[in-house]
Amino acid sequence: MEKEFKGKPNYPGTVKGYLVKSLQNISRYQNPIFYTTDFTIDHTLLIDKIRGLVVKRGSWSTHAAIIAREFRVPSVIGVNLDDIPEGTEIELVSPSKWFNGDRINSAKVIVHRQGNP
């Protein structure tokens, strides 16, 4: 059963991969999509190892959003995945055409299958 979470697009792209919540686990998964509440300097050091970024809160001017755009990492802001376990197969969809009516909630994260691969 799929679940869909709406959010704000940041950098465009569509990526399928596995939800990662811990920096130490990024190398455990193919196509890691990193989820974080707060983006720190430690996250910046590993930005080139992730395929996508989901940030729980923030705006287009937050550190996470700016870094993701600078490194061209598909990203979505404002999505709460706290209840989704690490290792869950997800898809991040951040459209490139933001001005199609509803920019605020035009991005999404789709949960395909919960649990570790």
MOPAC internal coordinates of N, CA, C and O (Angstrom, degrees):
PM7 1SCF
backbone

  N    0.0000 0     0.00 0     0.00 0    0    0    0
  C    1.4418 1     0.00 0     0.00 0    1    0    0
  C    1.5325 1   109.41 1     0.00 0    2    1    0
  O    1.2310 1   120.68 1   -53.13 1    3    2    1
  N    1.3176 1   116.30 1   126.87 1    3    2    1
  C    1.4570 1   121.26 1  -179.40 1    5    3    2
  C    1.5203 1   111.25 1   -89.29 1    6    5    3
  O    1.2310 1   121.62 1   -33.89 1    7    6    5
  N    1.3386 1   114.51 1   146.11 1    7    6    5
  C    1.4552 1   122.00 1   172.18 1    9    7    6
  C    1.5159 1   106.80 1  -121.36 1   10    9    7
  O    1.2310 1   120.96 1   -32.59 1   11   10    9
  N    1.3377 1   115.76 1   147.41 1   11   10    9
  C    1.4550 1   119.84 1   179.54 1   13   11   10
  C    1.5196 1   109.75 1  -126.89 1   14   13   11
  O    1.2310 1   120.95 1   -47.91 1   15   14   13
  N    1.3337 1   115.78 1   132.09 1   15   14   13
  C    1.4532 1   122.63 1   179.34 1   17   15   14
  C    1.5249 1   108.30 1  -118.61 1   18   17   15
  O    1.2310 1   120.14 1   -52.62 1   19   18   17
  N    1.3184 1   117.33 1   127.38 1   19   18   17
  C    1.4658 1   122.46 1  -179.88 1   21   19   18
  C    1.5232 1   110.44 1   -88.79 1   22   21   19
  O    1.2310 1   121.01 1   -32.39 1   23   22   21
  N    1.3268 1   115.67 1   147.61 1   23   22   21
  C    1.4491 1   120.99 1   177.74 1   25   23   22
  C    1.5140 1   111.39 1  -157.12 1   26   25   23
  O    1.2310 1   121.11 1     5.71 1   27   26   25
  N    1.3206 1   115.47 1  -174.29 1   27   26   25
  C    1.4595 1   122.08 1  -179.85 1   29   27   26
  C    1.5276 1   109.42 1   -92.33 1   30   29   27
  O    1.2310 1   119.97 1   -48.68 1   31   30   29
  N    1.3253 1   117.66 1   131.32 1   31   30   29
  C    1.4582 1   119.29 1   176.64 1   33   31   30
  C    1.5203 1   110.10 1   -69.68 1   34   33   31
  O    1.2310 1   120.51 1   -32.72 1   35   34   33
  N    1.3207 1   116.63 1   147.28 1   35   34   33
  C    1.4600 1   120.67 1   176.00 1   37   35   34
  C    1.5218 1   109.27 1  -122.15 1   38   37   35
  O    1.2310 1   120.37 1   105.50 1   39   38   37
  N    1.3343 1   116.90 1   -74.50 1   39   38   37
  C    1.4676 1   119.89 1   173.83 1   41   39   38
  C    1.5234 1   106.97 1  -111.64 1   42   41   39
  O    1.2310 1   119.90 1   -46.00 1   43   42   41
  N    1.3476 1   117.79 1   134.00 1   43   42   41
  C    1.4632 1   119.79 1  -172.34 1   45   43   42
  C    1.5222 1   113.96 1   -71.95 1   46   45   43
  O    1.2310 1   121.85 1   -28.56 1   47   46   45
  N    1.3133 1   114.07 1   151.44 1   47   46   45
  C    1.4579 1   121.72 1   175.22 1   49   47   46
  C    1.5079 1   111.25 1   152.64 1   50   49   47
  O    1.2310 1   121.12 1   -18.33 1   51   50   49
  N    1.3145 1   115.47 1   161.67 1   51   50   49
  C    1.4574 1   122.74 1   175.05 1   53   51   50
  C    1.5240 1   107.22 1  -124.49 1   54   53   51
  O    1.2310 1   120.99 1   -54.94 1   55   54   53
  N    1.3192 1   115.71 1   125.06 1   55   54   53
  C    1.4589 1   121.35 1  -175.28 1   57   55   54
  C    1.5196 1   109.34 1  -136.41 1   58   57   55
  O    1.2310 1   120.58 1   -46.22 1   59   58   57
  N    1.3396 1   116.51 1   133.78 1   59   58   57
  C    1.4617 1   122.11 1   170.56 1   61   59   58
  C    1.5154 1   107.79 1  -107.17 1   62   61   59
  O    1.2310 1   121.21 1   -40.56 1   63   62   61
  N    1.3208 1   115.29 1   139.44 1   63   62   61
  C    1.4532 1   119.17 1   179.89 1   65   63   62
  C    1.5112 1   111.28 1  -176.03 1   66   65   63
  O    1.2310 1   121.37 1    24.41 1   67   66   65
  N    1.3277 1   114.99 1  -155.59 1   67   66   65
  C    1.4599 1   120.99 1  -177.45 1   69   67   66
  C    1.5211 1   110.71 1  -119.03 1   70   69   67
  O    1.2310 1   121.42 1   -44.04 1   71   70   69
  N    1.3075 1   114.88 1   135.96 1   71   70   69
  C    1.4528 1   122.06 1  -179.44 1   73   71   70
  C    1.5227 1   110.47 1   -67.16 1   74   73   71
  O    1.2310 1   120.88 1   -53.14 1   75   74   73
  N    1.3311 1   115.93 1   126.86 1   75   74   73
  C    1.4626 1   121.95 1   178.11 1   77   75   74
  C    1.5239 1   107.57 1  -125.02 1   78   77   75
  O    1.2310 1   121.41 1   -50.40 1   79   78   77
  N    1.3423 1   114.91 1   129.60 1   79   78   77
  C    1.4666 1   120.19 1  -178.01 1   81   79   78
  C    1.5242 1   112.86 1  -112.36 1   82   81   79
  O    1.2310 1   119.69 1   171.48 1   83   82   81
  N    1.2998 1   118.20 1    -8.52 1   83   82   81
  C    1.4524 1   122.31 1  -176.91 1   85   83   82
  C    1.5309 1   109.81 1  -124.83 1   86   85   83
  O    1.2310 1   120.40 1   -47.56 1   87   86   85
  N    1.3092 1   116.83 1   132.44 1   87   86   85
  C    1.4593 1   120.77 1   178.60 1   89   87   86
  C    1.5209 1   112.13 1   -56.15 1   90   89   87
  O    1.2310 1   120.56 1   143.46 1   91   90   89
  N    1.3208 1   116.53 1   -36.54 1   91   90   89
  C    1.4544 1   121.14 1  -178.04 1   93   91   90
  C    1.5259 1   112.64 1   -66.02 1   94   93   91
  O    1.2310 1   119.81 1   161.11 1   95   94   93
  N    1.3280 1   117.96 1   -18.89 1   95   94   93
  C    1.4630 1   121.18 1  -175.68 1   97   95   94
  C    1.5270 1   114.46 1  -101.24 1   98   97   95
  O    1.2310 1   119.88 1  -177.74 1   99   98   97
  N    1.3133 1   117.84 1     2.26 1   99   98   97
  C    1.4661 1   120.17 1  -176.99 1  101   99   98
  C    1.5231 1   111.64 1   -57.24 1  102  101   99
  O    1.2310 1   119.73 1   139.22 1  103  102  101
  N    1.3133 1   118.13 1   -40.78 1  103  102  101
  C    1.4690 1   120.95 1  -177.08 1  105  103  102
  C    1.5296 1   113.09 1   -75.69 1  106  105  103
  O    1.2310 1   119.76 1   169.85 1  107  106  105
  N    1.3248 1   118.07 1   -10.15 1  107  106  105
  C    1.4749 1   121.24 1  -179.81 1  109  107  106
  C    1.5232 1   112.98 1   -75.09 1  110  109  107
  O    1.2310 1   119.98 1   160.16 1  111  110  109
  N    1.3117 1   117.64 1   -19.84 1  111  110  109
  C    1.4665 1   121.35 1  -171.59 1  113  111  110
  C    1.5178 1   111.85 1  -120.18 1  114  113  111
  O    1.2310 1   121.51 1   -35.93 1  115  114  113
  N    1.3355 1   114.71 1   144.07 1  115  114  113
  C    1.4582 1   120.14 1   169.69 1  117  115  114
  C    1.5160 1   107.16 1   -77.93 1  118  117  115
  O    1.2310 1   120.47 1   -40.38 1  119  118  117
  N    1.3044 1   116.71 1   139.62 1  119  118  117
  C    1.4561 1   122.08 1   179.15 1  121  119  118
  C    1.5287 1   112.51 1    53.01 1  122  121  119
  O    1.2310 1   119.93 1  -121.53 1  123  122  121
  N    1.3237 1   117.74 1    58.47 1  123  122  121
  C    1.4649 1   119.57 1  -179.75 1  125  123  122
  C    1.5234 1   112.28 1   -68.49 1  126  125  123
  O    1.2310 1   121.29 1   -46.09 1  127  126  125
  N    1.3191 1   115.13 1   133.91 1  127  126  125
  C    1.4666 1   122.28 1   172.55 1  129  127  126
  C    1.5192 1   104.88 1  -112.62 1  130  129  127
  O    1.2310 1   120.81 1   -67.91 1  131  130  129
  N    1.3185 1   116.06 1   112.09 1  131  130  129
  C    1.4514 1   121.84 1  -172.42 1  133  131  130
  C    1.5192 1   111.08 1   -85.88 1  134  133  131
  O    1.2310 1   121.04 1   -45.61 1  135  134  133
  N    1.3262 1   115.62 1   134.39 1  135  134  133
  C    1.4654 1   123.08 1   177.58 1  137  135  134
  C    1.5151 1   108.78 1  -116.42 1  138  137  135
  O    1.2310 1   120.71 1   -47.37 1  139  138  137
  N    1.3140 1   116.26 1   132.63 1  139  138  137
  C    1.4568 1   120.04 1   179.58 1  141  139  138
  C    1.5208 1   110.82 1  -148.62 1  142  141  139
  O    1.2310 1   121.59 1   -24.91 1  143  142  141
  N    1.3196 1   114.57 1   155.09 1  143  142  141
  C    1.4645 1   121.37 1   174.04 1  145  143  142
  C    1.5170 1   109.16 1   -89.99 1  146  145  143
  O    1.2310 1   120.96 1   135.17 1  147  146  145
  N    1.3153 1   115.77 1   -44.83 1  147  146  145
  C    1.4600 1   122.15 1  -179.58 1  149  147  146
  C    1.5147 1   109.18 1  -126.66 1  150  149  147
  O    1.2310 1   120.60 1   -45.87 1  151  150  149
  N    1.2940 1   116.45 1   134.13 1  151  150  149
  C    1.4576 1   122.42 1  -177.49 1  153  151  150
  C    1.5227 1   108.74 1   -99.02 1  154  153  151
  O    1.2310 1   120.35 1   -58.82 1  155  154  153
  N    1.3362 1   116.94 1   121.18 1  155  154  153
  C    1.4681 1   121.41 1  -176.75 1  157  155  154
  C    1.5271 1   110.51 1  -114.09 1  158  157  155
  O    1.2310 1   121.03 1    -2.69 1  159  158  157
  N    1.3072 1   115.64 1   177.31 1  159  158  157
  C    1.4663 1   120.81 1   177.83 1  161  159  158
  C    1.5274 1   111.10 1   -61.04 1  162  161  159
  O    1.2310 1   119.84 1   147.75 1  163  162  161
  N    1.3235 1   117.90 1   -32.25 1  163  162  161
  C    1.4745 1   120.95 1   177.49 1  165  163  162
  C    1.5234 1   111.17 1   -62.06 1  166  165  163
  O    1.2310 1   120.47 1   141.81 1  167  166  165
  N    1.3193 1   116.70 1   -38.19 1  167  166  165
  C    1.4641 1   120.74 1   177.93 1  169  167  166
  C    1.5217 1   110.59 1   -64.61 1  170  169  167
  O    1.2310 1   120.62 1   140.09 1  171  170  169
  N    1.3184 1   116.42 1   -39.91 1  171  170  169
  C    1.4552 1   121.07 1  -178.78 1  173  171  170
  C    1.5229 1   111.32 1   -59.38 1  174  173  171
  O    1.2310 1   120.33 1   143.54 1  175  174  173
  N    1.3099 1   116.97 1   -36.46 1  175  174  173
  C    1.4606 1   121.13 1  -178.70 1  177  175  174
  C    1.5287 1   112.96 1   -66.27 1  178  177  175
  O    1.2310 1   120.15 1   158.41 1  179  178  177
  N    1.3257 1   117.31 1   -21.59 1  179  178  177
  C    1.4685 1   121.32 1  -178.24 1  181  179  178
  C    1.5230 1   113.46 1  -109.83 1  182  181  179
  O    1.2310 1   119.94 1  -171.20 1  183  182  181
  N    1.3176 1   117.73 1     8.80 1  183  182  181
  C    1.4660 1   121.17 1  -174.25 1  185  183  182
  C    1.5395 1   111.83 1   -60.24 1  186  185  183
  O    1.2310 1   119.84 1   149.52 1  187  186  185
  N    1.3198 1   117.92 1   -30.48 1  187  186  185
  C    1.4624 1   120.06 1  -179.23 1  189  187  186
  C    1.5287 1   113.13 1   -76.73 1  190  189  187
  O    1.2310 1   119.79 1   175.64 1  191  190  189
  N    1.3185 1   118.01 1    -4.36 1  191  190  189
  C    1.4662 1   121.78 1   180.00 1  193  191  190
  C    1.5331 1   112.94 1  -100.32 1  194  193  191
  O    1.2310 1   120.28 1   175.93 1  195  194  193
  N    1.3315 1   117.08 1    -4.07 1  195  194  193
  C    1.4645 1   119.74 1  -178.56 1  197  195  194
  C    1.5238 1   110.23 1  -108.03 1  198  197  195
  O    1.2310 1   121.26 1   -25.08 1  199  198  197
  N    1.3324 1   115.19 1   154.92 1  199  198  197
  C    1.4689 1   121.62 1   179.74 1  201  199  198
  C    1.5180 1   112.26 1   -96.33 1  202  201  199
  O    1.2310 1   120.72 1   157.92 1  203  202  201
  N    1.3338 1   116.23 1   -22.08 1  203  202  201
  C    1.4526 1   120.80 1  -179.70 1  205  203  202
  C    1.5133 1   109.95 1  -158.11 1  206  205  203
  O    1.2310 1   121.08 1   -16.48 1  207  206  205
  N    1.3350 1   115.54 1   163.52 1  207  206  205
  C    1.4544 1   121.17 1  -178.16 1  209  207  206
  C    1.5270 1   109.46 1  -136.86 1  210  209  207
  O    1.2310 1   121.10 1   -48.74 1  211  210  209
  N    1.3340 1   115.51 1   131.26 1  211  210  209
  C    1.4643 1   122.25 1   174.32 1  213  211  210
  C    1.5212 1   106.38 1  -120.96 1  214  213  211
  O    1.2310 1   120.68 1   -55.64 1  215  214  213
  N    1.3218 1   116.31 1   124.36 1  215  214  213
  C    1.4569 1   121.71 1  -179.05 1  217  215  214
  C    1.5261 1   108.34 1  -114.87 1  218  217  215
  O    1.2310 1   121.06 1   -50.37 1  219  218  217
  N    1.3336 1   115.58 1   129.63 1  219  218  217
  C    1.4633 1   121.16 1  -175.28 1  221  219  218
  C    1.5267 1   112.73 1   -62.86 1  222  221  219
  O    1.2310 1   120.59 1   137.56 1  223  222  221
  N    1.3246 1   116.48 1   -42.44 1  223  222  221
  C    1.4700 1   118.08 1  -178.43 1  225  223  222
  C    1.5247 1   108.76 1  -142.94 1  226  225  223
  O    1.2310 1   121.54 1   -17.11 1  227  226  225
  N    1.3105 1   114.65 1   162.89 1  227  226  225
  C    1.4566 1   119.56 1   178.90 1  229  227  226
  C    1.5122 1   111.03 1   134.72 1  230  229  227
  O    1.2310 1   121.60 1    10.91 1  231  230  229
  N    1.3176 1   114.54 1  -169.09 1  231  230  229
  C    1.4610 1   121.34 1  -179.97 1  233  231  230
  C    1.5185 1   108.12 1  -142.88 1  234  233  231
  O    1.2310 1   120.51 1     3.22 1  235  234  233
  N    1.3218 1   116.64 1  -176.78 1  235  234  233
  C    1.4589 1   121.14 1  -178.31 1  237  235  234
  C    1.5289 1   111.72 1   -67.68 1  238  237  235
  O    1.2310 1   120.26 1   164.96 1  239  238  237
  N    1.3294 1   117.10 1   -15.04 1  239  238  237
  C    1.4674 1   119.89 1  -178.43 1  241  239  238
  C    1.5342 1   113.23 1  -100.57 1  242  241  239
  O    1.2310 1   119.66 1  -175.95 1  243  242  241
  N    1.3119 1   118.26 1     4.05 1  243  242  241
  C    1.4650 1   120.20 1   178.99 1  245  243  242
  C    1.5349 1   110.31 1   -77.18 1  246  245  243
  O    1.2310 1   121.09 1   -17.38 1  247  246  245
  N    1.3114 1   115.53 1   162.62 1  247  246  245
  C    1.4612 1   122.29 1  -179.07 1  249  247  246
  C    1.5298 1   111.74 1   -54.91 1  250  249  247
  O    1.2310 1   120.40 1   133.80 1  251  250  249
  N    1.3152 1   116.83 1   -46.20 1  251  250  249
  C    1.4739 1   121.09 1  -178.72 1  253  251  250
  C    1.5210 1   111.38 1   -60.00 1  254  253  251
  O    1.2310 1   120.51 1   135.36 1  255  254  253
  N    1.3100 1   116.64 1   -44.64 1  255  254  253
  C    1.4674 1   121.12 1  -177.91 1  257  255  254
  C    1.5279 1   111.00 1   -65.18 1  258  257  255
  O    1.2310 1   120.74 1   136.83 1  259  258  257
  N    1.3138 1   116.19 1   -43.17 1  259  258  257
  C    1.4612 1   120.51 1  -178.96 1  261  259  258
  C    1.5285 1   110.99 1   -65.39 1  262  261  259
  O    1.2310 1   120.48 1   133.81 1  263  262  261
  N    1.3210 1   116.70 1   -46.19 1  263  262  261
  C    1.4750 1   120.76 1  -179.81 1  265  263  262
  C    1.5255 1   110.94 1   -63.09 1  266  265  263
  O    1.2310 1   120.09 1   136.85 1  267  266  265
  N    1.3306 1   117.43 1   -43.15 1  267  266  265
  C    1.4725 1   120.85 1   179.61 1  269  267  266
  C    1.5291 1   110.87 1   -61.13 1  270  269  267
  O    1.2310 1   120.33 1   137.13 1  271  270  269
  N    1.3080 1   116.97 1   -42.87 1  271  270  269
  C    1.4632 1   119.54 1   178.10 1  273  271  270
  C    1.5346 1   110.92 1   -66.03 1  274  273  271
  O    1.2310 1   120.43 1   137.79 1  275  274  273
  N    1.3119 1   116.78 1   -42.21 1  275  274  273
  C    1.4643 1   120.99 1  -178.76 1  277  275  274
  C    1.5354 1   111.45 1   -61.34 1  278  277  275
  O    1.2310 1   120.51 1   141.94 1  279  278  277
  N    1.3283 1   116.63 1   -38.06 1  279  278  277
  C    1.4614 1   121.43 1  -179.87 1  281  279  278
  C    1.5316 1   112.52 1   -93.68 1  282  281  279
  O    1.2310 1   120.75 1  -176.85 1  283  282  281
  N    1.3206 1   116.16 1     3.15 1  283  282  281
  C    1.4721 1   122.83 1   177.89 1  285  283  282
  C    1.5285 1   112.67 1    58.37 1  286  285  283
  O    1.2310 1   121.36 1  -133.07 1  287  286  285
  N    1.3234 1   115.00 1    46.93 1  287  286  285
  C    1.4604 1   121.61 1   178.36 1  289  287  286
  C    1.5255 1   108.32 1  -100.10 1  290  289  287
  O    1.2310 1   119.60 1   -60.77 1  291  290  289
  N    1.3401 1   118.38 1   119.23 1  291  290  289
  C    1.4638 1   119.06 1   176.69 1  293  291  290
  C    1.5242 1   109.83 1   -52.79 1  294  293  291
  O    1.2310 1   120.91 1   -46.48 1  295  294  293
  N    1.3392 1   115.87 1   133.52 1  295  294  293
  C    1.4601 1   117.99 1  -173.10 1  297  295  294
  C    1.5155 1   112.29 1  -152.13 1  298  297  295
  O    1.2310 1   122.22 1   -26.88 1  299  298  297
  N    1.3449 1   113.35 1   153.12 1  299  298  297
  C    1.4642 1   123.28 1   179.76 1  301  299  298
  C    1.5245 1   107.43 1  -132.94 1  302  301  299
  O    1.2310 1   121.05 1   -40.90 1  303  302  301
  N    1.3155 1   115.59 1   139.10 1  303  302  301
  C    1.4646 1   121.68 1  -179.30 1  305  303  302
  C    1.5263 1   109.20 1  -116.34 1  306  305  303
  O    1.2310 1   121.09 1   -35.85 1  307  306  305
  N    1.3267 1   115.52 1   144.15 1  307  306  305
  C    1.4606 1   120.64 1   174.06 1  309  307  306
  C    1.5117 1   114.76 1    86.24 1  310  309  307
  O    1.2310 1   120.33 1  -146.25 1  311  310  309
  N    1.3174 1   116.97 1    33.75 1  311  310  309
  C    1.4654 1   121.68 1   179.23 1  313  311  310
  C    1.5290 1   108.19 1  -120.83 1  314  313  311
  O    1.2310 1   120.76 1   -52.29 1  315  314  313
  N    1.3214 1   116.15 1   127.71 1  315  314  313
  C    1.4583 1   122.11 1  -179.66 1  317  315  314
  C    1.5251 1   109.80 1   -97.22 1  318  317  315
  O    1.2310 1   120.83 1   -71.47 1  319  318  317
  N    1.3286 1   116.01 1   108.53 1  319  318  317
  C    1.4648 1   121.97 1   177.94 1  321  319  318
  C    1.5222 1   111.52 1  -112.77 1  322  321  319
  O    1.2310 1   120.48 1  -156.41 1  323  322  321
  N    1.3277 1   116.69 1    23.59 1  323  322  321
  C    1.4680 1   120.96 1  -178.32 1  325  323  322
  C    1.5231 1   112.87 1   -55.23 1  326  325  323
  O    1.2310 1   119.93 1   144.30 1  327  326  325
  N    1.3265 1   117.73 1   -35.70 1  327  326  325
  C    1.4668 1   121.49 1  -175.83 1  329  327  326
  C    1.5286 1   113.60 1   -88.95 1  330  329  327
  O    1.2310 1   120.10 1   179.76 1  331  330  329
  N    1.3244 1   117.41 1    -0.24 1  331  330  329
  C    1.4635 1   120.97 1   179.51 1  333  331  330
  C    1.5344 1   107.64 1   -96.94 1  334  333  331
  O    1.2310 1   119.61 1   -55.52 1  335  334  333
  N    1.3217 1   118.36 1   124.48 1  335  334  333
  C    1.4736 1   120.02 1  -175.88 1  337  335  334
  C    1.5251 1   113.20 1   -70.92 1  338  337  335
  O    1.2310 1   121.55 1   -30.24 1  339  338  337
  N    1.3247 1   114.65 1   149.76 1  339  338  337
  C    1.4508 1   120.50 1   174.37 1  341  339  338
  C    1.5216 1   108.88 1   -58.91 1  342  341  339
  O    1.2310 1   120.88 1   -35.45 1  343  342  341
  N    1.3271 1   115.93 1   144.55 1  343  342  341
  C    1.4590 1   121.19 1  -178.92 1  345  343  342
  C    1.5151 1   113.09 1    93.37 1  346  345  343
  O    1.2310 1   120.40 1   175.53 1  347  346  345
  N    1.3269 1   116.84 1    -4.47 1  347  346  345
  C    1.4610 1   120.58 1   179.00 1  349  347  346
  C    1.5299 1   109.85 1   -72.31 1  350  349  347
  O    1.2310 1   121.10 1   -42.23 1  351  350  349
  N    1.3261 1   115.51 1   137.77 1  351  350  349
  C    1.4578 1   120.69 1   177.29 1  353  351  350
  C    1.5239 1   109.11 1   -75.11 1  354  353  351
  O    1.2310 1   120.80 1   -57.00 1  355  354  353
  N    1.3404 1   116.07 1   123.00 1  355  354  353
  C    1.4645 1   120.43 1  -178.87 1  357  355  354
  C    1.5200 1   110.27 1  -134.06 1  358  357  355
  O    1.2310 1   121.62 1   -13.30 1  359  358  357
  N    1.3196 1   114.51 1   166.70 1  359  358  357
  C    1.4578 1   122.00 1   175.16 1  361  359  358
  C    1.5201 1   107.68 1  -131.56 1  362  361  359
  O    1.2310 1   120.71 1   -50.00 1  363  362  361
  N    1.3118 1   116.26 1   130.00 1  363  362  361
  C    1.4562 1   122.77 1   178.31 1  365  363  362
  C    1.5288 1   107.29 1  -104.74 1  366  365  363
  O    1.2310 1   120.43 1   -51.79 1  367  366  365
  N    1.3232 1   116.78 1   128.21 1  367  366  365
  C    1.4580 1   121.70 1   179.87 1  369  367  366
  C    1.5266 1   108.34 1  -127.01 1  370  369  367
  O    1.2310 1   121.22 1   -69.14 1  371  370  369
  N    1.3218 1   115.28 1   110.86 1  371  370  369
  C    1.4634 1   121.63 1   179.70 1  373  371  370
  C    1.5261 1   107.34 1  -123.02 1  374  373  371
  O    1.2310 1   119.93 1   -74.32 1  375  374  373
  N    1.3255 1   117.74 1   105.68 1  375  374  373
  C    1.4652 1   120.35 1  -173.32 1  377  375  374
  C    1.5266 1   112.95 1   -68.49 1  378  377  375
  O    1.2310 1   121.48 1   -28.26 1  379  378  377
  N    1.3308 1   114.77 1   151.74 1  379  378  377
  C    1.4576 1   119.49 1   177.82 1  381  379  378
  C    1.5235 1   111.19 1   -87.37 1  382  381  379
  O    1.2310 1   120.46 1   156.59 1  383  382  381
  N    1.3106 1   116.73 1   -23.41 1  383  382  381
  C    1.4743 1   120.51 1   178.60 1  385  383  382
  C    1.5179 1   108.11 1   -99.15 1  386  385  383
  O    1.2310 1   121.60 1   -90.53 1  387  386  385
  N    1.3230 1   114.54 1    89.47 1  387  386  385
  C    1.4527 1   120.49 1  -174.73 1  389  387  386
  C    1.5202 1   113.45 1   -74.93 1  390  389  387
  O    1.2310 1   119.89 1   150.16 1  391  390  389
  N    1.3044 1   117.81 1   -29.84 1  391  390  389
  C    1.4606 1   120.01 1  -171.36 1  393  391  390
  C    1.5258 1   111.52 1   -92.86 1  394  393  391
  O    1.2310 1   120.97 1  -123.36 1  395  394  393
  N    1.3145 1   115.76 1    56.64 1  395  394  393
  C    1.4605 1   121.47 1   179.42 1  397  395  394
  C    1.5225 1   110.87 1  -112.00 1  398  397  395
  O    1.2310 1   120.58 1  -146.44 1  399  398  397
  N    1.3098 1   116.50 1    33.56 1  399  398  397
  C    1.4605 1   119.62 1   178.05 1  401  399  398
  C    1.5051 1   113.12 1   114.34 1  402  401  399
  O    1.2310 1   119.82 1   124.07 1  403  402  401
  N    1.3388 1   117.95 1   -55.93 1  403  402  401
  C    1.4568 1   120.48 1  -175.23 1  405  403  402
  C    1.5205 1   110.48 1  -132.73 1  406  405  403
  O    1.2310 1   120.71 1   -97.99 1  407  406  405
  N    1.3210 1   116.24 1    82.01 1  407  406  405
  C    1.4674 1   120.68 1  -179.81 1  409  407  406
  C    1.5202 1   110.56 1   -65.72 1  410  409  407
  O    1.2310 1   120.14 1   143.96 1  411  410  409
  N    1.3131 1   117.34 1   -36.04 1  411  410  409
  C    1.4578 1   121.21 1  -172.64 1  413  411  410
  C    1.5232 1   112.06 1   -57.40 1  414  413  411
  O    1.2310 1   119.86 1   134.27 1  415  414  413
  N    1.3149 1   117.87 1   -45.73 1  415  414  413
  C    1.4643 1   120.47 1  -176.43 1  417  415  414
  C    1.5191 1   112.72 1  -120.54 1  418  417  415
  O    1.2310 1   120.38 1  -142.19 1  419  418  417
  N    1.3334 1   116.89 1    37.81 1  419  418  417
  C    1.4614 1   118.77 1  -177.12 1  421  419  418
  C    1.5261 1   113.13 1   -90.77 1  422  421  419
  O    1.2310 1   119.96 1   170.60 1  423  422  421
  N    1.3338 1   117.68 1    -9.40 1  423  422  421
  C    1.4634 1   120.56 1   176.34 1  425  423  422
  C    1.5241 1   109.32 1   -95.92 1  426  425  423
  O    1.2310 1   120.88 1   -17.32 1  427  426  425
  N    1.3453 1   115.93 1   162.68 1  427  426  425
  C    1.4665 1   117.90 1  -179.78 1  429  427  426
  C    1.5157 1   110.57 1  -155.07 1  430  429  427
  O    1.2310 1   121.71 1   -21.36 1  431  430  429
  N    1.3102 1   114.33 1   158.64 1  431  430  429
  C    1.4573 1   123.58 1   171.42 1  433  431  430
  C    1.5268 1   105.78 1  -121.69 1  434  433  431
  O    1.2310 1   120.91 1   -55.45 1  435  434  433
  N    1.3197 1   115.86 1   124.55 1  435  434  433
  C    1.4611 1   121.82 1  -179.56 1  437  435  434
  C    1.5281 1   108.26 1  -107.41 1  438  437  435
  O    1.2310 1   121.16 1   -55.22 1  439  438  437
  N    1.3311 1   115.38 1   124.78 1  439  438  437
  C    1.4598 1   120.90 1   177.09 1  441  439  438
  C    1.5161 1   107.28 1   -92.48 1  442  441  439
  O    1.2310 1   120.61 1   -65.57 1  443  442  441
  N    1.3337 1   116.44 1   114.43 1  443  442  441
  C    1.4599 1   121.11 1  -176.56 1  445  443  442
  C    1.5218 1   113.11 1   -88.37 1  446  445  443
  O    1.2310 1   120.89 1   132.62 1  447  446  445
  N    1.3215 1   115.91 1   -47.38 1  447  446  445
  C    1.4627 1   119.24 1  -175.78 1  449  447  446
  C    1.5152 1   107.90 1  -151.40 1  450  449  447
  O    1.2310 1   120.29 1   -56.76 1  451  450  449
  N    1.3116 1   117.06 1   123.24 1  451  450  449
  C    1.4534 1   121.13 1  -177.65 1  453  451  450
  C    1.5069 1   111.95 1   -84.00 1  454  453  451
  O    1.2310 1   121.05 1   -32.06 1  455  454  453
  N    1.3288 1   115.61 1   147.94 1  455  454  453
  C    1.4576 1   121.27 1   176.22 1  457  455  454
  C    1.5114 1   112.15 1   111.80 1  458  457  455
  O    1.2310 1   120.70 1    -5.80 1  459  458  457
  N    1.2931 1   116.27 1   174.20 1  459  458  457
  C    1.4568 1   122.17 1   179.97 1  461  459  458
  C    1.5152 1   110.57 1   -78.59 1  462  461  459
  O    1.2310 1   120.78 1   -33.98 1  463  462  461
  N    1.3685 1   116.12 1   146.02 1  463  462  461
  C    1.4787 1   119.74 1  -178.64 1  465  463  462
  C    1.5213 1   111.67 1   -70.73 1  466  465  463
  O    1.2310 1   120.10 1   180.00 1  467  466  465

